[in-house]
Amino acid sequence: MAHTLLDKVWDAHTVRTLPSGQTQLLIGLHLVHEVTSPQAFQMLREAGLPVRMPGRTFATLDHIIPTTSQRRPFGDPLAEEMTVHLLRNCKDFGVPLFDLDSGRQGIVHVIGPELGLTQPGMTIACGDSHTSTHGAVGAIAFGIGTSQVRDVLASQCLAMTKPKLRQVRVEGQLSRGVYAKDVILTIIQRLGVKGGVGFAYEYAGSVFERMSMEERLTVCNMSIEGGARCGYVNPDETTFEYLRGRPYAPAGTAFDRAVPWWRGMATDTEASFDDVARLDGHTIAPVVTWGINPGQSVAVDERIPDPSLAPPEDRSTWHEALQFMGLEAGRPIVGTKVNVAFIGSCTNGRLSDLRAAAEVARGRRVAKDVRALVVPGSQQVAKAAETEGLHEVFRDAGFEWRQAGCSMCLGMNDDKLVGREVSASSSNRNFKGRQGSPTGRTLLMSPAMVAAAAVTGVVADVREVLR
Amino acid sequence: MSPADSRRNVAGRAIALPGNDIDTDRIIPARHLKSVTFEGLGEHVFGDERQAVPEHPFNRPRFQGASILVVGQNFGCGSSREHAPHALRLWGIRAIVGGSYGEIFFGNCTALGIPCLTAAPEELAWLMTEVERHPQRQLSVDLEAGEGRFGDRAFPVWLPAGPKSQLVSGTWNALGVLLEAGDTIERTAHALPYVAGY
């Protein structure tokens, strides 16, 4: 009988079937951050329970920390309080913490893979919806709420229902100027923001096979924006080479023994799926969102769509989106004025993202009146970028070079839109108010497209800018 | 479990919130997450929208005191923040009837004992209109029977088997049940090569 990676990982981690019919699923890696954990630790204290497997639990600071200076105490007393709580909780419960002075702090979904904590065949949970990111290495990884953070801390388990599985196949060759971000935004546009509810997504086909690990991380990161709580790519040579030599990956002969197990967790050739969706890679163009959810997007050379052409159930949302965004149906998206350019986040804050943006920024200047920031996804990404001189490329072009954190993806620190500003953003959500201003507007795109918008002051086709 | 610890039936006045794909950032904007407790979130539920739209359902006097929320499709999509169901709960919401839900939000609601029931689109459209017309009328949902009732009309509501069992039996706080597995948890872990050592 042929099995999928989802089947194999699920079976290997099943502790038992619960009276409710759900699976008691063991969580192999639990990642913790400052925003969704304090109440969970408090519940453990009240119940007098320890952290069940502190050695399989790792914490960092990412959501609320400032990116101008990481020096403590933070200027924002609430951010400082949350930091103090995380530090105390990690100390009291014996949970390892990648603190600001560790050289390894960063966005939880950047540092997990980067440190080799994230490995094929694992189950991974974190109190953050973008935990789906870790599926890029061939893990089953999903976001959870704070009650479930408590459950994992105390029992290392979750009560879960196994999702259905949809294979998303993208074959063909991507054009120059088309990035992993464009692939996943196109998938979400085609399958819809709720198309993946009840499903896990397996990304397969030549486009994903050729992708680097960092590109796969971008794709899997946004599975949740398509409604799928987790998404993965089967582990292959790219995965194994990515993991080799990372601090928490097995080393030496242990690595050699790990590879066959990892490879064995991949979906069998004959396995079947609950659904299969197919896309043609060479038809994918650079994508820009025009609305208030990540499925409301067009190719950069297309026009803003007419709500009267929307599926009936989406029509009112499209109207609402255009009104909020102040955009007009039928107009080209190219040329839309931007006020802010943000490069960073768990979607696109890795070294290859910064390189792609720097390629556009090099030798150019940020347009007058545009505020442009680059926020590396982790301290290690920042260091690697600085070694290559990317920080100088960005600074010379007029971008601000910041320190690692979630920053303007969700505006929990000082990095926020002001009023109705329009942001060209490499992040993952264009929800109303997402970037810190209730009336602020977000256009999602690839880091290279953000850089192109920064230097031209408007939404621009990166293929033209690079020509 | 005593009947008080079951969510077999929920009844109360309803509040209708039309629209699809309402995300958890809208339910509770991120700046309200800067706290180490869930206290005080109730007053900020849909805070930004209520500020911008004075006639927002959560502002309207006729819906104050309502305890069952009626929503459209994909309600609670996006961020995993449990602050969203806490904010709704602290405002007074005890159950939700809608077309579909963001999965993490659904799980978070279940973990707090808030059933997220699904109804057919045509029933929902009818219910939205009727709740708007009769804000004082009781809406009741019976989880076991799979039946909603508004006035003299009954309609089917649905909940997946697992969460239904948790809510009906009063075990929506899963931790107690999970801990009952005892050292089977460690045995499962140590059978995994990445835990035991490759």
Boltz contact constraints between the chains, C-beta under 6 A:
constraints:
  - contact:
      token1: [A, 15]
      token2: [B, 181]
      max_distance: 6.0
  - contact:
      token1: [A, 15]
      token2: [B, 184]
      max_distance: 6.0
  - contact:
      token1: [A, 15]
      token2: [B, 185]
      max_distance: 6.0
  - contact:
      token1: [A, 15]
      token2: [B, 188]
      max_distance: 6.0
  - contact:
      token1: [A, 16]
      token2: [B, 181]
      max_distance: 6.0
  - contact:
      token1: [A, 20]
      token2: [B, 162]
      max_distance: 6.0
  - contact:
      token1: [A, 20]
      token2: [B, 165]
      max_distance: 6.0
  - contact:
      token1: [A, 20]
      token2: [B, 166]
      max_distance: 6.0
  - contact:
      token1: [A, 21]
      token2: [B, 161]
      max_distance: 6.0
  - contact:
      token1: [A, 21]
      token2: [B, 162]
      max_distance: 6.0
  - contact:
      token1: [A, 22]
      token2: [B, 162]
      max_distance: 6.0
  - contact:
      token1: [A, 24]
      token2: [B, 178]
      max_distance: 6.0
  - contact:
      token1: [A, 24]
      token2: [B, 181]
      max_distance: 6.0
  - contact:
      token1: [A, 26]
      token2: [B, 188]
      max_distance: 6.0
  - contact:
      token1: [A, 26]
      token2: [B, 189]
      max_distance: 6.0
  - contact:
      token1: [A, 35]
      token2: [B, 33]
      max_distance: 6.0
  - contact:
      token1: [A, 38]
      token2: [B, 36]
      max_distance: 6.0
  - contact:
      token1: [A, 78]
      token2: [B, 34]
      max_distance: 6.0
  - contact:
      token1: [A, 85]
      token2: [B, 36]
      max_distance: 6.0
  - contact:
      token1: [A, 119]
      token2: [B, 194]
      max_distance: 6.0
  - contact:
      token1: [A, 128]
      token2: [B, 80]
      max_distance: 6.0
  - contact:
      token1: [A, 129]
      token2: [B, 79]
      max_distance: 6.0
  - contact:
      token1: [A, 129]
      token2: [B, 80]
      max_distance: 6.0
  - contact:
      token1: [A, 129]
      token2: [B, 104]
      max_distance: 6.0
  - contact:
      token1: [A, 143]
      token2: [B, 80]
      max_distance: 6.0
  - contact:
      token1: [A, 143]
      token2: [B, 104]
      max_distance: 6.0
  - contact:
      token1: [A, 145]
      token2: [B, 80]
      max_distance: 6.0
  - contact:
      token1: [A, 145]
      token2: [B, 82]
      max_distance: 6.0
  - contact:
      token1: [A, 145]
      token2: [B, 108]
      max_distance: 6.0
  - contact:
      token1: [A, 146]
      token2: [B, 82]
      max_distance: 6.0
  - contact:
      token1: [A, 147]
      token2: [B, 111]
      max_distance: 6.0
  - contact:
      token1: [A, 151]
      token2: [B, 174]
      max_distance: 6.0
  - contact:
      token1: [A, 151]
      token2: [B, 175]
      max_distance: 6.0
  - contact:
      token1: [A, 151]
      token2: [B, 178]
      max_distance: 6.0
  - contact:
      token1: [A, 154]
      token2: [B, 175]
      max_distance: 6.0
  - contact:
      token1: [A, 155]
      token2: [B, 178]
      max_distance: 6.0
  - contact:
      token1: [A, 155]
      token2: [B, 179]
      max_distance: 6.0
  - contact:
      token1: [A, 156]
      token2: [B, 185]
      max_distance: 6.0
  - contact:
      token1: [A, 157]
      token2: [B, 178]
      max_distance: 6.0
  - contact:
      token1: [A, 159]
      token2: [B, 174]
      max_distance: 6.0
  - contact:
      token1: [A, 161]
      token2: [B, 162]
      max_distance: 6.0
  - contact:
      token1: [A, 193]
      token2: [B, 21]
      max_distance: 6.0
  - contact:
      token1: [A, 194]
      token2: [B, 74]
      max_distance: 6.0
  - contact:
      token1: [A, 197]
      token2: [B, 100]
      max_distance: 6.0
  - contact:
      token1: [A, 229]
      token2: [B, 103]
      max_distance: 6.0
  - contact:
      token1: [A, 250]
      token2: [B, 198]
      max_distance: 6.0
  - contact:
      token1: [A, 254]
      token2: [B, 198]
      max_distance: 6.0
  - contact:
      token1: [A, 257]
      token2: [B, 198]
      max_distance: 6.0
  - contact:
      token1: [A, 258]
      token2: [B, 198]
      max_distance: 6.0
  - contact:
      token1: [A, 261]
      token2: [B, 193]
      max_distance: 6.0
  - contact:
      token1: [A, 293]
      token2: [B, 21]
      max_distance: 6.0
  - contact:
      token1: [A, 317]
      token2: [B, 20]
      max_distance: 6.0
  - contact:
      token1: [A, 317]
      token2: [B, 21]
      max_distance: 6.0
  - contact:
      token1: [A, 410]
      token2: [B, 30]
      max_distance: 6.0
  - contact:
      token1: [A, 412]
      token2: [B, 30]
      max_distance: 6.0
  - contact:
      token1: [A, 431]
      token2: [B, 23]
      max_distance: 6.0
  - contact:
      token1: [A, 431]
      token2: [B, 25]
      max_distance: 6.0
  - contact:
      token1: [A, 432]
      token2: [B, 26]
      max_distance: 6.0
  - contact:
      token1: [A, 433]
      token2: [B, 29]
      max_distance: 6.0
  - contact:
      token1: [A, 433]
      token2: [B, 48]
      max_distance: 6.0
  - contact:
      token1: [A, 434]
      token2: [B, 25]
      max_distance: 6.0
  - contact:
      token1: [A, 438]
      token2: [B, 48]
      max_distance: 6.0
